[in-house]
Amino acid sequence: MQEALPLRVAPFFVAGPCSLESEEVAFGAASWLSERFRSGGTDWLFKGSFLKDNRSSASGYRGPGLVAGLEILGAVKREFGVRVTTDVHEPSQVERVAETADLLQIPAFLCRQTSLLEAAGSTGRPVNVKKGQFMAPGLMAGAVDKLRSRGCPEVWLTERGTFFGYGDLVVDLRSLGIMASIADRVLLDVTHSLQLPGAAGDRSGGRREFAVRLARAGAAWGVDGMFFEIHPDPARALSDSDTVLDPATAGELVDTALEHWVGIPAE
């Protein structure tokens, strides 16, 4: 049985590129994040997806795949001495991923998949479940129960927006408090919450200009952790190019969140 991740109650960050496009992109993001968080003494995990299976079109970039993706993730873990996380999509992937990842992530659209949750819960790894865009926050208790029934040592829930009509998402900050009552840790996924699903026709759009302010709101609410995606050159990102942050904006987000985070003593 694994133990819960030895992170502070707050604040901590989960950050990295949307997709593990290449070792160059992953190392570029990890290098910046490692330096940024080391200087501030802030806890964090590196994230990156080996598979982006929920695509708007058949031609959408889907990632390097399980084997190559885990090789990149493992290389980041060794090079930077950081804990890592990635998402799993099928029960057959779970054990293999758990050998590398310190935290397993369940994608939002799969948050009700019983067999996937049970498999993830059985690994002994902590599990982070993204709240489905179609789910009331209180109903995430079902996912929590499925994980705990298999001995999961720690369950995280992440808010990533709720459908607001067609092609838009909105964040209901009340959900953070509701989910905090049923999970061990609650996070706010800033960048995915700013997506505009299908807005660009064959891909999703986004409003990353609101990222820093949304992070400020989440920090002031008192979430346990903050999730965001970063890319050295967002215009060239192969997925979520309208919402991933460049390093300068990511730095502003981190500074703003830490300044407003509830529970951090003033200087």
C-alpha positions in Angstrom: 0.0 0.0 0.0 1.3 3.4 -1.0 1.0 6.4 1.3 -0.6 9.7 0.5 1.7 12.1 -1.3 3.8 14.1 1.2 2.6 17.5 0.0 1.7 20.5 2.1 -2.0 21.0 2.7 -1.6 24.2 0.6 -0.4 25.6 -1.6 0.9 23.2 -4.2 0.8 23.2 -8.0 0.3 20.5 -10.7 1.7 21.8 -13.9 3.3 20.8 -17.2 2.5 20.6 -21.0 -0.8 19.4 -22.2 0.8 16.6 -24.1 4.2 15.0 -23.8 4.9 16.1 -27.4 8.6 15.4 -27.1 11.4 15.2 -24.6 12.5 18.7 -25.6 9.1 20.2 -24.8 8.8 18.3 -21.6 12.3 19.1 -20.4 11.8 22.8 -21.3 8.6 23.0 -19.2 10.0 21.0 -16.3 13.2 23.1 -16.2 11.3 26.3 -15.9 8.8 24.9 -13.4 11.5 23.4 -11.3 13.5 26.6 -11.1 10.4 28.7 -10.4 9.1 26.5 -7.6 12.5 25.8 -6.1 13.1 29.5 -5.6 9.7 29.9 -3.8 9.9 26.7 -1.8 6.6 25.6 -3.2 5.5 22.0 -3.6 4.5 20.8 -7.1 4.1 17.8 -9.5 4.9 17.6 -13.2 2.0 16.6 -15.4 1.9 15.5 -19.0 -0.4 13.3 -21.1 0.9 10.4 -23.2 -2.5 10.1 -24.9 -5.1 12.8 -25.7 -8.0 10.5 -26.6 -10.8 13.1 -26.4 -10.2 15.0 -29.6 -12.6 17.2 -31.6 -11.6 15.6 -34.9 -10.0 12.5 -36.4 -6.9 14.5 -37.4 -6.3 16.0 -33.9 -2.9 15.3 -32.3 -3.2 12.4 -29.8 0.2 12.3 -28.2 3.3 10.0 -28.2 1.5 6.9 -26.9 1.9 4.9 -23.7 5.4 3.5 -24.1 7.1 6.7 -25.5 5.1 8.9 -23.2 6.1 7.0 -20.0 9.7 7.1 -21.1 9.5 10.9 -21.3 7.7 11.1 -18.0 10.3 8.9 -16.3 13.1 10.9 -17.8 11.6 14.1 -16.3 11.2 12.4 -13.0 14.9 11.3 -12.9 16.4 14.5 -14.3 14.5 17.0 -12.1 13.8 14.9 -9.0 10.1 15.8 -9.2 7.0 13.7 -8.7 4.9 13.1 -11.8 1.3 12.5 -12.9 -0.5 11.5 -16.0 -3.9 10.4 -17.0 -5.2 6.9 -17.7 -8.0 6.1 -20.1 -8.5 2.3 -19.8 -8.1 -0.3 -17.0 -5.4 -2.0 -19.0 -3.1 1.0 -18.8 -3.3 1.5 -15.0 -0.7 -0.9 -13.6 1.9 0.1 -16.2 1.3 3.8 -15.6 1.4 3.4 -11.8 5.0 2.1 -12.1 6.1 5.6 -13.2 3.4 8.0 -12.0 3.2 9.1 -8.4 -0.3 10.2 -8.9 -2.9 8.8 -11.3 -5.3 11.1 -13.1 -8.8 10.3 -14.3 -10.0 12.5 -17.2 -13.2 14.4 -16.8 -15.2 12.6 -19.4 -14.3 9.3 -17.7 -15.1 10.3 -14.1 -18.0 7.8 -13.9 -16.2 4.8 -15.4 -16.5 2.3 -12.6 -14.0 -0.3 -14.0 -11.4 2.5 -14.6 -11.8 4.0 -11.1 -11.6 0.6 -9.5 -8.5 -0.3 -11.3 -6.9 3.0 -10.4 -7.9 2.7 -6.8 -6.4 -0.8 -6.6 -2.8 0.4 -7.4 -2.2 2.0 -4.0 -1.4 5.3 -5.7 -3.3 8.5 -4.9 -5.8 9.3 -7.6 -6.9 12.7 -9.0 -10.3 12.7 -10.7 -11.3 15.6 -12.9 -14.9 16.6 -12.3 -16.9 16.0 -15.5 -18.2 19.1 -17.2 -21.6 17.5 -17.0 -21.5 16.6 -13.3 -22.9 18.3 -10.2 -20.0 18.6 -7.7 -21.9 16.6 -5.0 -22.3 13.7 -7.4 -18.5 13.2 -7.5 -19.0 11.3 -4.2 -19.7 8.3 -6.4 -16.2 8.4 -7.9 -14.7 8.9 -4.4 -16.5 5.9 -3.1 -15.4 3.7 -6.0 -11.8 4.6 -5.4 -11.9 4.2 -1.6 -13.7 0.9 -1.9 -10.5 -0.4 -3.6 -8.2 1.0 -0.9 -7.1 4.2 -2.6 -4.9 6.0 0.0 -5.9 9.6 -1.1 -8.5 10.9 -3.4 -8.3 14.3 -5.1 -11.0 16.1 -7.0 -10.3 18.8 -9.6 -12.7 21.5 -10.8 -12.3 22.1 -14.5 -15.5 24.0 -15.5 -19.1 23.1 -16.2 -20.9 23.3 -19.5 -22.6 26.7 -20.0 -24.7 26.0 -23.0 -23.0 25.0 -26.2 -19.3 25.7 -26.7 -18.6 27.3 -23.3 -17.6 26.5 -19.7 -18.1 28.4 -16.5 -16.5 27.8 -13.1 -18.9 27.7 -10.1 -16.7 28.3 -7.2 -19.2 26.8 -4.8 -18.2 23.4 -6.2 -14.8 23.8 -4.5 -16.4 23.8 -1.1 -18.8 21.0 -2.0 -16.0 18.7 -3.2 -13.8 19.6 -0.3 -16.4 17.9 1.9 -16.1 14.6 0.1 -12.4 14.4 -1.0 -9.0 14.5 0.6 -7.8 17.4 -1.6 -9.5 19.8 -4.0 -7.8 21.5 -7.0 -8.7 24.1 -9.5 -7.7 23.4 -13.1 -7.3 27.0 -14.3 -6.4 26.4 -18.0 -8.9 23.7 -18.9 -11.6 25.7 -17.2 -11.1 28.4 -19.8 -11.6 26.1 -22.8 -14.3 26.9 -25.4 -15.2 23.3 -26.5 -15.4 23.0 -30.2 -15.2 26.7 -30.7 -12.6 26.5 -33.5 -14.5 23.9 -35.4 -12.1 21.0 -35.5 -10.6 21.8 -32.1 -11.4 23.7 -28.9 -10.7 27.3 -28.4 -10.1 29.1 -25.1 -9.8 32.4 -23.2 -6.4 32.2 -21.5 -6.5 36.0 -20.8 -8.6 35.1 -17.8 -6.1 32.6 -16.3 -4.4 34.9 -13.8 -7.7 36.2 -12.4 -9.3 32.8 -12.2 -6.2 31.6 -10.3 -6.6 34.5 -7.9 -10.2 33.6 -7.2 -9.3 29.9 -6.6 -6.5 30.9 -4.2 -8.7 33.3 -2.3 -11.3 30.6 -2.0 -8.6 28.4 -0.4 -8.2 25.4 -2.8 -5.6 22.9 -1.8 -3.8 23.0 -5.2 -3.8 24.7 -8.5 -3.5 23.0 -11.9 -2.3 24.7 -15.1 -0.6 23.8 -18.4 2.4 25.5 -19.8 4.3 25.3 -23.1 7.5 27.1 -24.2 5.7 28.4 -27.3 1.9 28.1 -27.0 1.3 29.0 -30.7 3.2 25.8 -31.6 1.6 23.5 -29.0 0.1 20.5 -30.6 -2.9 20.4 -28.3 -4.8 23.1 -26.3 -2.8 25.9 -27.9 -5.5 28.4 -27.0 -5.3 27.8 -23.3 -1.7 26.6 -22.4 0.3 29.4 -20.8 3.7 30.8 -21.9 6.3 31.0 -19.1 5.8 34.7 -18.4 2.0 34.3 -17.9 2.6 31.1 -15.8 4.9 33.1 -13.6 2.3 35.8 -13.1 -0.3 33.2 -12.3 1.9 31.5 -9.7 2.9 34.9 -8.1 -0.8 36.0 -8.0 -2.0 32.7 -6.5 0.6 32.7 -3.8 -0.1 36.3 -2.9 -3.8 35.6 -2.5 -3.8 32.0 -1.2 -5.9 31.6 2.0 -3.8 30.4 4.9 -0.4 31.7 3.8 0.9 34.1 6.5 1.6 37.6 5.3 5.3 38.7 5.1 
